[in-house]
Amino acid sequence: LVGVTVQYVGNKYVAFRDTSRDHLRQGSRFLLVELGTVLLNSAGFHLLVTQTAMPYYAARLIVALTVYSGFSFPLWARIFRARPRGA
């Protein structure tokens, strides 16, 4: 929980510079994305190391980069995108 909290705060305030106070909505969506990330990383890694002869470190790197660039980052950008005032 501490790691996810630090990651949420870092993404919200540092990476995306989101200063809104919409913590409940953003936090719950961020948590869902993180749960999806864990599941995708686990499933992808399991498939690569059990169905191919790929070394552990290569499978870990490929899966992590794929999930981050194709799932996590795009959804984080939607969660923390700038909204017009009053929206």
MDAnalysis code that builds the backbone (N, CA, C; Angstrom):
import MDAnalysis as mda
import numpy as np

u = mda.Universe.empty(261, n_residues=87, atom_resindex=np.repeat(np.arange(87), 3), trajectory=True)
u.add_TopologyAttr("name", ["N", "CA", "C"] * 87)
u.add_TopologyAttr("resid", np.arange(1, 88))
u.add_TopologyAttr("resname", ["LEU", "VAL", "GLY", "VAL", "THR", "VAL", "GLN", "TYR", "VAL", "GLY", "ASN", "LYS", "TYR", "VAL", "ALA", "PHE", "ARG", "ASP", "THR", "SER", "ARG", "ASP", "HIS", "LEU", "ARG", "GLN", "GLY", "SER", "ARG", "PHE", "LEU", "LEU", "VAL", "GLU", "LEU", "GLY", "THR", "VAL", "LEU", "LEU", "ASN", "SER", "ALA", "GLY", "PHE", "HIS", "LEU", "LEU", "VAL", "THR", "GLN", "THR", "ALA", "MET", "PRO", "TYR", "TYR", "ALA", "ALA", "ARG", "LEU", "ILE", "VAL", "ALA", "LEU", "THR", "VAL", "TYR", "SER", "GLY", "PHE", "SER", "PHE", "PRO", "LEU", "TRP", "ALA", "ARG", "ILE", "PHE", "ARG", "ALA", "ARG", "PRO", "ARG", "GLY", "ALA"])
u.atoms.positions = np.array([
    [0.818, -1.205, 0.000],
    [0.000, 0.000, 0.000],
    [0.852, 1.257, 0.000],
    [1.954, 1.211, 0.713],
    [2.834, 2.379, 0.741],
    [3.391, 2.651, -0.661],
    [3.804, 1.591, -1.341],
    [4.344, 1.750, -2.694],
    [3.330, 2.321, -3.667],
    [2.099, 1.833, -3.612],
    [1.056, 2.339, -4.511],
    [0.723, 3.788, -4.169],
    [0.714, 4.125, -2.883],
    [0.449, 5.503, -2.474],
    [1.531, 6.444, -2.985],
    [2.786, 6.049, -2.832],
    [3.897, 6.871, -3.331],
    [3.807, 7.011, -4.847],
    [3.474, 5.933, -5.521],
    [3.348, 5.969, -6.976],
    [2.194, 6.889, -7.398],
    [1.068, 6.817, -6.702],
    [-0.074, 7.685, -6.995],
    [0.310, 9.158, -6.843],
    [0.913, 9.490, -5.719],
    [1.308, 10.881, -5.453],
    [2.329, 11.345, -6.491],
    [3.309, 10.504, -6.802],
    [4.312, 10.869, -7.798],
    [3.714, 11.089, -9.169],
    [2.819, 10.204, -9.580],
    [2.177, 10.378, -10.885],
    [1.299, 11.620, -10.908],
    [0.493, 11.791, -9.880],
    [-0.451, 12.908, -9.848],
    [0.256, 14.260, -9.834],
    [1.170, 14.442, -8.909],
    [1.757, 15.767, -8.714],
    [3.036, 16.009, -9.500],
    [3.837, 14.990, -9.726],
    [5.126, 15.190, -10.392],
    [5.027, 14.887, -11.884],
    [4.607, 13.687, -12.240],
    [4.600, 13.294, -13.658],
    [3.545, 14.039, -14.461],
    [2.325, 14.124, -13.931],
    [1.238, 14.731, -14.697],
    [0.848, 16.129, -14.215],
    [1.472, 16.591, -13.143],
    [1.232, 17.937, -12.600],
    [-0.263, 18.236, -12.418],
    [-0.977, 17.277, -11.864],
    [-2.406, 17.406, -11.620],
    [-2.607, 17.937, -10.209],
    [-3.188, 19.109, -10.091],
    [-3.390, 19.713, -8.773],
    [-4.846, 19.662, -8.323],
    [-5.683, 18.927, -9.040],
    [-7.093, 18.828, -8.655],
    [-7.215, 18.095, -7.314],
    [-8.375, 18.248, -6.693],
    [-8.631, 17.588, -5.405],
    [-9.520, 16.364, -5.572],
    [-9.553, 15.811, -6.742],
    [-10.427, 14.684, -7.060],
    [-9.769, 13.354, -6.682],
    [-9.370, 13.226, -5.425],
    [-8.605, 12.061, -4.982],
    [-9.409, 10.767, -4.959],
    [-10.665, 10.820, -4.612],
    [-11.453, 9.595, -4.522],
    [-11.624, 8.946, -5.894],
    [-12.045, 9.727, -6.875],
    [-12.235, 9.185, -8.216],
    [-10.905, 8.766, -8.826],
    [-9.921, 9.640, -8.763],
    [-8.626, 9.332, -9.352],
    [-7.939, 8.183, -8.620],
    [-8.017, 8.183, -7.310],
    [-7.382, 7.120, -6.533],
    [-7.991, 5.755, -6.807],
    [-9.308, 5.698, -6.902],
    [-9.949, 4.413, -7.177],
    [-9.622, 3.924, -8.587],
    [-9.596, 4.823, -9.546],
    [-9.229, 4.428, -10.910],
    [-7.765, 4.013, -10.985],
    [-6.913, 4.734, -10.293],
    [-5.497, 4.385, -10.270],
    [-5.303, 2.995, -9.672],
    [-6.024, 2.693, -8.601],
    [-5.927, 1.379, -7.974],
    [-6.381, 0.271, -8.932],
    [-7.447, 0.516, -9.676],
    [-7.906, -0.467, -10.662],
    [-6.861, -0.698, -11.750],
    [-6.242, 0.379, -12.213],
    [-5.188, 0.242, -13.222],
    [-4.026, -0.553, -12.653],
    [-3.654, -0.295, -11.417],
    [-2.543, -1.026, -10.799],
    [-2.872, -2.511, -10.625],
    [-4.100, -2.822, -10.282],
    [-4.498, -4.226, -10.187],
    [-4.416, -4.896, -11.559],
    [-4.880, -4.192, -12.593],
    [-4.770, -4.713, -13.952],
    [-3.326, -4.895, -14.375],
    [-2.481, -3.968, -13.967],
    [-1.062, -4.042, -14.289],
    [-0.424, -5.283, -13.672],
    [-0.737, -5.538, -12.418],
    [-0.196, -6.727, -11.740],
    [-0.657, -7.997, -12.457],
    [-1.927, -8.052, -12.800],
    [-2.462, -9.233, -13.483],
    [-1.827, -9.428, -14.863],
    [-1.716, -8.351, -15.635],
    [-1.111, -8.456, -16.963],
    [0.368, -8.834, -16.887],
    [1.101, -8.230, -15.954],
    [2.508, -8.577, -15.784],
    [2.667, -10.044, -15.393],
    [1.848, -10.490, -14.460],
    [1.930, -11.882, -14.002],
    [1.606, -12.854, -15.126],
    [0.507, -12.608, -15.823],
    [0.083, -13.514, -16.897],
    [1.083, -13.506, -18.051],
    [1.524, -12.330, -18.448],
    [2.487, -12.241, -19.547],
    [3.805, -12.913, -19.219],
    [4.304, -12.682, -18.022],
    [5.555, -13.304, -17.611],
    [5.402, -14.821, -17.556],
    [4.319, -15.277, -16.959],
    [4.074, -16.717, -16.866],
    [4.044, -17.360, -18.261],
    [3.326, -16.734, -19.183],
    [3.252, -17.284, -20.541],
    [4.615, -17.330, -21.223],
    [5.366, -16.263, -21.098],
    [6.671, -16.239, -21.775],
    [7.646, -17.264, -21.208],
    [7.703, -17.394, -19.891],
    [8.698, -18.323, -19.335],
    [8.263, -19.780, -19.400],
    [6.971, -20.039, -19.513],
    [6.528, -21.429, -19.595],
    [6.327, -21.910, -21.024],
    [6.079, -20.996, -21.953],
    [5.793, -21.394, -23.328],
    [6.943, -21.143, -24.290],
    [7.991, -20.489, -23.824],
    [9.158, -20.221, -24.671],
    [10.427, -20.558, -23.884],
    [11.528, -20.496, -24.572],
    [12.822, -20.724, -23.912],
    [13.466, -19.397, -23.503],
    [12.665, -18.350, -23.453],
    [13.182, -17.020, -23.134],
    [13.709, -16.977, -21.700],
    [14.881, -16.386, -21.505],
    [15.424, -16.252, -20.140],
    [14.537, -15.356, -19.274],
    [14.595, -15.609, -17.995],
    [13.799, -14.875, -17.007],
    [13.922, -13.364, -17.174],
    [15.144, -12.847, -17.190],
    [15.355, -11.398, -17.226],
    [14.806, -10.783, -18.505],
    [14.926, -11.469, -19.630],
    [14.408, -10.940, -20.897],
    [12.880, -10.925, -20.880],
    [12.272, -12.002, -20.376],
    [10.814, -12.059, -20.290],
    [10.286, -10.957, -19.382],
    [10.945, -10.763, -18.266],
    [10.522, -9.721, -17.317],
    [10.593, -8.346, -17.954],
    [11.680, -8.067, -18.658],
    [11.855, -6.776, -19.310],
    [10.814, -6.552, -20.406],
    [10.611, -7.520, -21.256],
    [9.662, -7.395, -22.361],
    [8.238, -7.198, -21.851],
    [7.847, -8.008, -20.884],
    [6.482, -7.896, -20.354],
    [6.289, -6.556, -19.647],
    [7.236, -6.162, -18.822],
    [7.102, -4.901, -18.082],
    [7.004, -3.709, -19.025],
    [7.848, -3.661, -20.035],
    [7.807, -2.553, -20.995],
    [6.518, -2.546, -21.804],
    [6.058, -3.716, -22.190],
    [4.825, -3.813, -22.969],
    [3.618, -3.378, -22.152],
    [3.517, -3.861, -20.928],
    [2.383, -3.500, -20.074],
    [2.435, -2.018, -19.723],
    [3.620, -1.513, -19.410],
    [3.737, -0.093, -19.067],
    [3.335, 0.798, -20.234],
    [3.898, 0.543, -21.403],
    [3.647, 1.434, -22.542],
    [2.284, 1.218, -23.193],
    [1.742, 0.012, -23.099],
    [0.471, -0.260, -23.751],
    [-0.741, -0.217, -22.845],
    [-0.527, -0.247, -21.533],
    [-1.655, -0.290, -20.603],
    [-1.552, 0.781, -19.522],
    [-0.537, 0.704, -18.688],
    [-0.448, 1.577, -17.511],
    [-0.352, 3.053, -17.869],
    [0.662, 3.434, -18.620],
    [0.872, 4.851, -18.912],
    [-0.309, 5.483, -19.642],
    [-0.857, 4.844, -20.693],
    [-2.011, 5.473, -21.350],
    [-3.205, 5.684, -20.413],
    [-3.442, 4.737, -19.517],
    [-4.563, 4.907, -18.590],
    [-4.260, 5.938, -17.512],
    [-3.023, 5.983, -17.038],
    [-2.655, 7.036, -16.074],
    [-2.852, 8.411, -16.696],
    [-2.470, 8.558, -17.953],
    [-2.626, 9.853, -18.631],
    [-4.097, 10.254, -18.704],
    [-4.993, 9.301, -18.839],
    [-6.430, 9.604, -18.849],
    [-6.928, 9.951, -17.446],
    [-6.417, 9.265, -16.443],
    [-6.847, 9.524, -15.070],
    [-6.440, 10.918, -14.630],
    [-5.225, 11.324, -14.947],
    [-4.678, 12.588, -14.452],
    [-4.670, 13.705, -15.487],
    [-5.423, 13.576, -16.574],
    [-5.409, 14.617, -17.599],
    [-6.046, 15.894, -17.069],
    [-5.621, 16.988, -17.641],
    [-6.145, 18.295, -17.243],
    [-7.617, 18.398, -17.641],
    [-8.421, 18.927, -16.729],
    [-9.842, 19.137, -16.990],
    [-10.167, 20.611, -16.861],
    [-11.126, 21.076, -17.632],
    [-11.524, 22.476, -17.492],
    [-12.094, 22.735, -16.094],
    [-11.968, 23.941, -15.622],
    [-12.506, 24.295, -14.315],
    [-14.013, 24.032, -14.274],
    [-14.473, 23.488, -13.149],
    [-15.888, 23.207, -12.976],
    [-16.330, 21.874, -13.542],
    [-15.411, 21.142, -14.186],
    [-15.782, 19.848, -14.789],
    [-15.678, 18.743, -13.772],
])
